[in-house]
Amino acid sequence: MESILIITNLPDRESAMALAQRLIEHRLAACVNVMASCTSVYHWRGENETVSEVPVLIKTLAQHYAQLEQLIKSMHPYELPEIIAVPITNGLPAYLKWIADETLVSDKK
């Protein structure tokens, strides 16, 4: 089973925490890190933007990506949210097993 790390950013801590809680409740992620606020600088629709955002790191399995992407998009206030999946090619075997164990449950909500 392939573990992945999904990266997204939300505009505030409240929306980041709401997403984290929902992902854990639905067993779509084993762990979600809601990071400290950061400054993002990017080009959008012909303008340079500088905004404060809250990075979110989500540990899950690749097989959950489509469902997780759908949930993030449904809760995300941005027109085009950042949703990036990075394969976890190496890691502590017991930790990777824990990710699988926590997200492969028969009673997903």
Secondary structure, 3 states (H helix, E strand, C coil): CCEEEEEEEECCHHHHHHHHHHHHHCCCCCEEEECCCEEEEEEECCEEEEEEEEEEEEEEEHHHHHHHHHHHHHHCCCCCCCCEEEECCCCCHHHHHHHHHHHCCCCCC
